[in-house]
Amino acid sequence: MKEVAVEVDDGRAYGRRSGHSDADLYEVDAGTPAGELLRRYWHPVARSDEATSVPRSIRALGENLVLFRDGQGRPGLMEPRCCHRGTTLLYGKVENDGIRCCYHGWLFDAEGHCVDQPCEPDRGRNRDRYRQPWYPVVDYNGLVFAYMGPAEKQPVFPKYDIFEDLGDDEEIVIVDHFAFGGPSDAPCNWFQTHENTMDPYHVFILHNAISGSQFNPNLSLWPEVSFEGHPWGVTSIQDRPLDDGTVLHRVTEIRMPTIRVVATPTLSYLGKTNNMSWALPIDETHTRVYAMVRVPKDRDPQGLPTYGPESKAWHDLTEVEHQLYPGDYEAQVGQNAVTLHSTERLASSDRGVSMVRRLWKEQLAVIAAGNDPVGVEFGDDAPVIALVAGNYMLER
């Protein structure tokens, strides 16, 4: 009798399928479901001090753009290709009224209107017919935000309670390094950096058990964790009983679409958080994070972790030391430029990550149905947004 071979799965890698990524969680280009959802919101695209009289090339949501600030102090954000003959405005001359193309001198104001054509009769009898593609921008506390979506869906620019009513002894500082001391950009998709905020267990493991205490020793204590869904996002609540009879009650929040609000990991601020961050999807495989931090003028804006027994900064680590003392950058970039979602095996501790993904896909369905996503407001009476994240000390 002929023996029949029995296929045995003993877990080895041979023959394993390569897996695939979920496009709804990483695409950013206009016309894709995720790219259109992103374009219903305002995004930080640069620090305010980067908008100057020298045009600057930037990239956001997969689009190459040129940023400048005219002589009246107005920031402008435009497509680089001049609508006349197609050369780049990166070599344009910024003037009082806008940016002048280097090729034939057409001058465009901050909203793309052509206001001068020096080579045309009467400096442009028909110049009103021409407009350089542009995006609306807002300067807010040291960041330039852009709205890159449809005009009829443009929401009110949002403001946040933790940045209101600054005292004379306070200031707002912008931090644009990735993941507490890493480089400014990460070579991976924005969503896998974003959902990490709803993964509180990695703080105990990655930032403590693996790499040593990188923030505050109290964060090395095992937390009791719960998650809550909200119309605007997801929160994680972490309670850590302390030896003095109190409980460190730590709340972290994610807000649509790219906002993460984390209480200071050094525990240097108690009560409501003093900072919030935005993940900028540069394109499908690159991310920048902008943090806005409210601090007293005499205090370090954000305590950065050190690594290893020599307490080195991230940029000073050798390649081997990056292996020995990994942080968020190594863990998130280590998932590849875009993670293979089909090969993941989520468990109960990943509930927060699952909630973030579910909220995102729910909002994809909302805009596909022709409705407005959560977290956008229209009209002049839009309220200041109240954040909930922070470090709170409770009686046990």
N, C-alpha and C positions, 0 to 999 in steps of 0.2 A: 504494500500500500504506500502510495506517495505521501510523504509528509508535507503538511501545509505550514508555511512560515507564518508565525504570529508576530505582528508588529508590536514592539514594546516601546513605550515612551518612558525612558529612564532619565529624562531631563537634560540630555546632552544637547549641544548647540547644533549639531549636524542636522541639516534638513529643515531647520526652523525657518518659518516665513519671516520676511524682513519687516512686515508691519507697515502702517501708514499713518499719516497725520490727519487730524480733523480740520479741514479748511475753515470751518466756521469759527474756529478758535485762534486763527493766526493771520488770515488774509487781511490786508489793509488797503488794497487798491480801490479806487473809485469803481463802482459798478458791481463789486462783490458784496454779498450780504453783510459781512463783517465790516468791510470798508465803508459802506453806506451808513451803518449804525455809528461807527466812530465819527463820521462827518456830521452827525446831528449835535455835536458838543463842541465846546471851546477847548483848545489844547495849547499848552505852553510849547513854543517852538524855539525860543532863545532867551537868554538873559537880556534884560533891558540894556545893559551896557554893551551888548554886542550889536545893537542897532545904532549905527554911527553914520558919519558922512562918507565912509568908505563902504561900498556895497559888500554884503557878506553872503556867501553861498550856504544855504541850509537845505536839509532834507527832512520832510515830515510826511507821514502817511503814504510813503512811496513816491512822493512828488519832489522834484528839484525846484527850489525857489530862491529868490534873491530878497534879502532884507536890507533896509536902509533907514535912515532918519533924516528928514529934510531940514532945511535951515530954520523952519518954524517949530521944530521939535516933534513933528508928527512921524511915527514909524510907518513904513510902507512894506508890503509883502506882495511880490509879484512873480509870475512866471519869468524865467530868465530870457526866453526867446522874444526879442522885440517883434511887435506885431507888424512892423514895416518891412524889413528885409531879413529879419531872422538872426541877427547877431545877438550875443548875450549882453544883458544889462549889467552883468557882473563888472564890466569895464566902463559902465556909465559914470557920468559926473553928477554928483548930488549937489543940488542948488537949493535956493530958498524955497522954491515952489515944487520941487520934486526931483526926479532923476532924469538926466538927459542922456540919450543913447550916444555912444561914442562914434557910431558910423555916420549918421546923417543929422544928428542933433535933435531928433524929436524929443520933446520934454513931456513927461507924464507925472501927474500929481500922485499923491499917496493912494488915491482911489482909482488910478489907471486912466483918468481923463487925459487926452492929448491936449496940452495947452500951448504948444508952440511947435511950428514946423519951419525952421529957418530957410530951408531950400525951396519952399513952396511960395507961390504968389501971396503977398500980404501975410507972410509967415503962417499960411495955412487957412485959406478961406473955408475949407471943409473939414478942419481938424476935429470938429465935434463928432464926426462920423467914426472916428478911430478911438479905440480904447484898449489899453494893455490889460490882459487878464490879471486880476488881483484878488486878494482876500482881505476881509475886514480883520483888524487887529486891535488889541487893547493892551495898554501898559498897566500892570497891576502888581504893585509891591516888588518891583525888580524883575518881573518876567514879562515877556511879550507873548500874549495869547492870540491864537488865530482861530477863526471859524471858517472851515473849508467845505461846508455843505451847501445845500440849496438855499437861495435867498429867502424863499417863502417860509422856510422852516427855521430861520435863525432865531435862537432863543436869547433871552436877556443874559448878559454876562453875569455869572454867579459870584457872590461874595460870601465870606465865611466869618463866623463870629469871633474866632480866635485871633483874627487880624484887625479887628475893629478897636477904636478908642485906645491907640497906643499912648503911653505916657512919655514924658520928655526924656526919661531915662531908659527907654526901650528902643529897639530897632528891629527891622526885619532883614534877615540874611538869606541869601539864596545859596544852596549847596547843590551842585550838579555832578557829583561823583556817583558812580553806581555802587549800591549795596555797601554803604559805610566804609568808604576809603578805597574802593576799587577805581578803575579807570572811568572816564566820563561815559563811554559807550560800552555796551555788552553785545557780543556777536551772537545774539540769540533773539528769538521772538518775544514780543512784549508780554504775551499772555502768560507764558510760563514763569515770568518774573512776577507778574501781578498776582496770580493765584497763590503764590508762596506766602502772601500776607495772611491768608486764612489757613495756614499750616502751623499752628502754635507749637506742635510737638517738636518741630525741627530746632526750635530755640534750645530746648533741653538737650537734644542730641548733638546737632551740628555745632552750636555755639558754646557748648559746655562739655559734654562727655567726649566728643571727638577732638575738638580743637582747644580745650581748656576754656576757662571762664573768660569770655570776650567782652562782657558787658558788666553786669552786676551779679555778685554771688547769689543773691536771692533768686535770680532767674534759673539757677541750677536746681532748684527745688521742683519736684514733680508737681504739675498743676492739675487741678480739677477743671476740665474744659467743657464748655457748652457753646453752642452756636445759635444765632437767631437770624431769621430772615426779615428784611424790612422792604418797604416799597422802593427804597433808593439803593439797597445793597445788602450786605451781610456783616454781622459782627461776630467776633469770637470773644468769649469771656473766660478769663483764666484766674482761678483763685489759688493762692499759695499761702497756707498757714505758716506764720512766722513764730519764732521762739518767744517773742515778747507778748504773745496772746492776740496779736492782730492778724489780719488777713490782707495780703497784697492782692487787691482786686484790679485786674488789668484788662482793659477793653481795647480791642483793635477793630477797625472798621474798613470795609471796602465800599466805595461808592461808584456808581456807573459814571463814565465807562472805565476810566483808567486811574481813579483816585484811590490811594491807600493812606490811611491815617493810623500811625503807630505811636503809642506812648513812648517816651524816651527810654531806650533800653538801659541807659545808665541809671535810671530812676532818679535823675537829678531834678526832675520836675514832678511834683505830686499834684493831683487834681487833673482837670482837663488838659489834654495835650497842648503843646506849644508849636506843633509842626504838622504839616501835611505834605504829601508827595503826589506827583503825577508821573505815570509812565508814558513817555512819548514813543509811539511806534514810528521809528525812523523809516523802516520798511519791514518786510516780512522776516528779516533775519538780523535786525539791529535795533537796539533799544537804548534810550537815554532816560534817566530818572532825574526830575527836578524836585528838590525839597525846598519849601518855604518855611522858615523857622523864626519865631518871635522870641527874642532874648533881651535881657538887660544889656546895656551897651558895654559892660565890663565883663561879660561872661562868654566863654567859648560857645559858639552856636550849636555845636553838635559833637558830643564826645565820641571820638572814633575808636574802634577796637584796636588793640595791638595783638600781635601774634607771636606765639612761642615763648620760651623762657627768656629771650632777650628783648621781649616786648617791641618787636619791629612793626613798622607801618607796612601796609599791604604792598606798596610799590618796592619796598626794600627786601622782600622775601626772595629767596632763590627758588628755582623750579621745584627742588626737592622739598623745601619748606612749604610751598603751596600745597604739596601733597600731604605733608604732615599736619598742617594747620589750615584746612580749607574753611572757607566762609561761604556767604551767599553767592558770590560771583562764581566760584568753582562749582558749587552744586547746581546752579541754574544753567550756566553755560555748558556744564557737563552733560546736560540732557540733549545736547546737539542744538544746532541752529533752530530747528523746529522739532520738538519731541515727537516720538511715534506713539500717538495716543492709543492705538489699537493693541499695543503690547503691554500697556500698563495693567497693573493688578491692584486696583484701589481697595482699601480696607476701611474699617470703621473709623480709624483716626484721620481719614481723608474726607470726612463729612463736609468740612468747611470748603474744601476744594470743589467737591461735587456741587455744593450749593452755589458757588460762584459761577461754575460752568452752566448750571441750570438757569440761573438768572440771566446770563448772557444770551442763551438760546431763546429764552422767553421773549427777550427784547428784540431779537432778530425777527421773531414772528410778529411782534407788534408793528414794526416799521414795514414789514412785508404786507401787512394788512392795511397800510396807509395811515397808521396812527402815530402819535408822538411817543418816544420812549420815556422812561422814568427819569426824573432828575432834571428836566428842562422846564423853564418858566417863560411865559410871554407876558409882555406888558410892563409898565413902569413901576408897578407896585409889588414886584417880586420880593419876598422876604429874604433877609440875610440867613444863610444856612447855618444851623446849629450843629456842631459836631458833638460826638459822644465819647470818642476815644480818650483814654487817659490812664494814669496810675492812681488808684484810690486806696487809702488805708481804712479798713473796716474793723470793727470790734468783732472778735470771734464769738 
